[in-house]
Structures are given as C-alpha cells and as structure tokens.
Amino acid sequence: MLRLKSVMDSKGISTKEYAALLGMAEKTLYNKLSGSSEFTISEFQKLKVILPEYNVEYLLTEVPTGR
C-alpha cells in the first residue's frame, strides 16, 4: 500500500472523499493505492494541490511491511 493511504488516514480523509477530490471512482483510487494501476500526470498534479505539505514521491512510495 502506498504512503498516501497512511496520510489520508492520519488526516481523516476517506477513500471515497479523496477519490471525489481527484475526480475518480473509489474503486479506481483503491486500485492505485494497492499498486494495481498507476497515477497519471494530471493526478500527480492534483496530489500536489490537495496535499502541498507532502512530496509526491514520498506519497507514492510503498509503506515498508517490516517483513
């Protein structure tokens, strides 16, 4: 899972709310968060606007599993 999901959780933003902000279906966002599909350049740009305090590269890296 991407760090973006952790940030969303810490800010109290649901997947449904965040998907609406990005202009996509909740299932599409879930697929992107799980790595099944990739974010587009325009979605990168929206991430920068919605979460300006975070580096996009940070948000789109995998959370270490600790295994």
Backbone as a chain_set.jsonl record, in Angstrom:
{"seq": "MLRLKSVMDSKGISTKEYAALLGMAEKTLYNKLSGSSEFTISEFQKLKVILPEYNVEYLLTEVPTGR", "coords": {"N": [[0.855, -1.175, 0.0], [0.46, 2.272, -0.68], [2.171, 5.148, 0.726], [0.489, 7.296, 0.651], [-2.049, 6.416, 1.441], [-1.69, 6.094, 4.2], [-1.278, 8.752, 4.917], [-3.747, 9.843, 4.196], [-5.376, 8.479, 6.038], [-4.333, 9.507, 8.455], [-5.13, 12.128, 8.26], [-7.809, 11.881, 8.35], [-9.255, 11.479, 6.032], [-11.438, 9.869, 3.94], [-11.335, 7.095, 1.603], [-13.315, 7.342, -0.29], [-13.938, 10.111, -0.151], [-11.463, 11.211, -0.916], [-11.149, 10.15, -3.46], [-13.209, 11.482, -4.77], [-12.197, 14.099, -4.656], [-10.043, 13.796, -6.373], [-11.374, 13.235, -8.672], [-12.207, 10.67, -9.498], [-13.429, 7.256, -9.491], [-14.097, 5.491, -6.442], [-13.182, 2.826, -6.391], [-11.258, 2.912, -8.398], [-9.335, 4.572, -7.223], [-8.651, 2.945, -5.061], [-7.45, 0.823, -6.453], [-5.207, 2.143, -7.427], [-3.916, 2.865, -5.048], [-3.276, 0.367, -4.083], [-1.488, -0.5, -5.913], [-2.276, -1.734, -8.226], [-2.859, -0.25, -10.46], [-1.531, 2.721, -12.044], [-0.906, 6.161, -11.089], [-1.839, 9.025, -13.018], [-0.226, 11.755, -14.801], [-1.738, 14.104, -14.522], [-3.146, 13.449, -12.238], [-1.035, 13.328, -10.42], [-0.461, 16.042, -10.322], [-2.798, 17.018, -9.129], [-2.55, 15.791, -6.637], [-0.413, 17.25, -5.585], [-1.619, 19.716, -5.236], [-3.734, 19.186, -3.452], [-2.451, 18.05, -1.234], [-0.202, 19.842, -0.368], [1.866, 19.978, 1.494], [3.306, 17.689, 1.37], [5.755, 15.719, -0.346], [5.343, 14.495, -3.576], [6.651, 12.196, -4.483], [7.223, 10.944, -2.06], [4.608, 10.366, -1.145], [3.844, 8.467, -3.006], [5.352, 6.216, -2.605], [5.931, 2.859, -1.518], [4.705, 1.605, 1.584], [6.848, 0.4, 4.039], [6.797, -3.042, 4.852], [7.92, -4.41, 6.956], [8.751, -6.992, 7.051]], "CA": [[0.0, 0.0, 0.0], [1.241, 3.499, -0.776], [2.165, 6.053, 1.882], [-0.666, 8.185, 0.506], [-3.139, 5.868, 2.26], [-1.385, 6.433, 5.595], [-1.507, 10.196, 5.067], [-5.202, 10.018, 4.176], [-5.883, 8.001, 7.324], [-3.935, 10.426, 9.524], [-5.895, 13.365, 8.097], [-9.233, 11.572, 8.461], [-9.87, 11.556, 4.704], [-11.81, 8.528, 3.475], [-11.016, 6.794, 0.213], [-14.413, 7.902, -1.086], [-13.752, 11.569, -0.203], [-10.259, 11.525, -1.674], [-11.443, 9.817, -4.86], [-14.014, 12.591, -5.295], [-11.29, 15.23, -4.855], [-9.219, 13.502, -7.544], [-12.246, 13.072, -9.826], [-12.218, 9.279, -9.951], [-14.236, 6.337, -8.689], [-13.427, 4.968, -5.247], [-12.51, 1.582, -6.78], [-10.068, 3.312, -9.162], [-8.342, 5.031, -6.256], [-8.198, 1.768, -4.331], [-6.519, 0.117, -7.337], [-3.968, 2.923, -7.482], [-3.282, 2.763, -3.738], [-2.769, -1.002, -3.895], [-0.475, -0.759, -6.923], [-2.838, -2.429, -9.391], [-2.748, 0.691, -11.571], [-0.67, 3.855, -11.727], [-1.446, 7.507, -11.152], [-1.486, 9.78, -14.218], [0.443, 13.025, -14.536], [-2.727, 15.069, -14.012], [-3.447, 13.055, -10.853], [0.12, 13.803, -9.645], [-0.637, 17.492, -10.134], [-3.867, 17.197, -8.139], [-1.987, 15.413, -5.334], [0.4, 18.373, -5.126], [-2.528, 20.794, -4.816], [-4.528, 18.74, -2.306], [-1.554, 17.801, -0.101], [1.029, 20.571, -0.713], [2.902, 19.819, 2.507], [3.994, 16.415, 1.131], [6.41, 15.468, -1.611], [4.579, 13.477, -4.298], [7.426, 10.952, -4.484], [7.006, 10.324, -0.748], [3.246, 9.831, -1.093], [3.66, 7.359, -3.93], [6.237, 5.089, -2.302], [5.318, 1.781, -0.744], [4.945, 1.577, 3.029], [7.599, -0.815, 4.381], [5.964, -4.038, 5.536], [8.585, -4.871, 8.154], [8.997, -8.447, 6.978]], "C": [[0.903, 1.24, 0.0], [1.136, 4.332, 0.501], [0.973, 7.017, 1.831], [-1.826, 7.709, 1.37], [-2.921, 6.191, 3.728], [-1.647, 7.903, 5.871], [-3.004, 10.476, 5.089], [-5.796, 9.616, 5.516], [-5.562, 8.988, 8.441], [-4.696, 11.747, 9.458], [-7.407, 13.137, 8.197], [-9.979, 11.688, 7.142], [-10.176, 10.133, 4.247], [-11.405, 8.343, 2.018], [-12.065, 7.403, -0.705], [-14.246, 9.413, -1.24], [-12.556, 11.935, -1.084], [-10.449, 11.227, -3.154], [-12.252, 10.94, -5.501], [-13.136, 13.815, -5.564], [-10.414, 15.042, -6.094], [-10.046, 13.299, -8.814], [-12.243, 11.663, -10.395], [-13.122, 8.456, -9.048], [-13.412, 5.831, -7.511], [-12.638, 3.697, -5.573], [-11.222, 1.887, -7.55], [-8.974, 3.767, -8.216], [-7.796, 3.851, -5.456], [-7.175, 0.988, -5.16], [-5.172, 0.83, -7.412], [-3.212, 2.822, -6.156], [-2.663, 1.388, -3.521], [-1.715, -1.379, -4.938], [-0.971, -1.504, -8.141], [-2.815, -1.564, -10.644], [-1.969, 1.905, -11.093], [-1.427, 5.178, -11.802], [-0.989, 8.176, -12.449], [-0.787, 11.078, -13.829], [-0.544, 14.046, -13.977], [-3.127, 14.729, -12.576], [-2.294, 13.431, -9.93], [-0.05, 15.28, -9.311], [-1.721, 17.783, -9.103], [-3.377, 16.839, -6.737], [-1.196, 16.574, -4.748], [-0.459, 19.525, -4.623], [-3.268, 20.42, -3.537], [-3.677, 18.553, -1.052], [-0.208, 18.5, -0.341], [2.17, 20.393, 0.278], [3.716, 18.533, 2.322], [4.622, 16.387, -0.253], [5.66, 14.329, -2.294], [5.335, 12.147, -4.331], [7.258, 10.197, -3.166], [5.639, 9.647, -0.698], [3.085, 8.566, -1.922], [4.672, 6.235, -3.751], [5.482, 4.084, -1.443], [5.656, 1.93, 0.73], [5.721, 0.3, 3.316], [6.73, -1.77, 5.19], [6.612, -4.557, 6.809], [8.875, -6.353, 8.196], [10.43, -8.73, 6.674]], "O": [[1.973, 1.242, 0.608], [0.162, 4.241, 1.249], [0.513, 7.492, 2.869], [-2.518, 8.53, 1.972], [-3.873, 6.529, 4.432], [-2.173, 8.262, 6.925], [-3.477, 11.261, 5.911], [-6.629, 10.335, 6.069], [-6.414, 9.275, 9.281], [-4.885, 12.409, 10.478], [-8.188, 14.086, 8.135], [-11.179, 11.96, 7.12], [-9.28, 9.292, 4.175], [-11.164, 9.311, 1.297], [-11.739, 7.921, -1.773], [-14.397, 9.941, -2.342], [-12.632, 12.857, -1.896], [-9.963, 11.97, -4.007], [-12.004, 11.307, -6.65], [-13.306, 14.491, -6.578], [-10.082, 16.008, -6.78], [-9.489, 13.203, -9.907], [-12.274, 11.473, -11.611], [-13.526, 8.905, -7.975], [-12.185, 5.755, -7.581], [-11.529, 3.519, -5.07], [-10.214, 1.201, -7.375], [-7.813, 3.394, -8.382], [-6.593, 3.779, -5.206], [-6.155, 0.544, -4.634], [-4.123, 0.187, -7.455], [-1.986, 2.705, -6.153], [-1.639, 1.263, -2.85], [-1.119, -2.453, -4.858], [-0.177, -1.872, -9.007], [-2.759, -2.081, -11.76], [-1.771, 2.097, -9.893], [-2.445, 5.296, -12.485], [0.119, 7.923, -12.924], [-0.765, 11.45, -12.656], [-0.209, 14.779, -13.046], [-3.414, 15.627, -11.784], [-2.525, 13.814, -8.783], [0.183, 15.712, -8.182], [-1.576, 18.696, -8.291], [-3.739, 17.499, -5.763], [-1.293, 16.853, -3.553], [-0.073, 20.231, -3.691], [-3.412, 21.248, -2.637], [-4.118, 18.857, 0.056], [0.814, 17.832, -0.5], [3.327, 20.635, -0.066], [4.698, 18.312, 3.03], [4.09, 16.957, -1.205], [5.373, 13.31, -1.665], [4.722, 11.085, -4.218], [7.162, 8.97, -3.151], [5.521, 8.501, -0.266], [2.286, 7.693, -1.584], [4.836, 5.397, -4.637], [4.527, 4.422, -0.743], [6.765, 2.333, 1.082], [5.308, -0.778, 2.889], [6.015, -1.352, 6.101], [5.916, -5.098, 7.668], [9.206, -6.904, 9.246], [10.822, -9.892, 6.575]]}, "num_chains": 1, "name": "protein.A"}
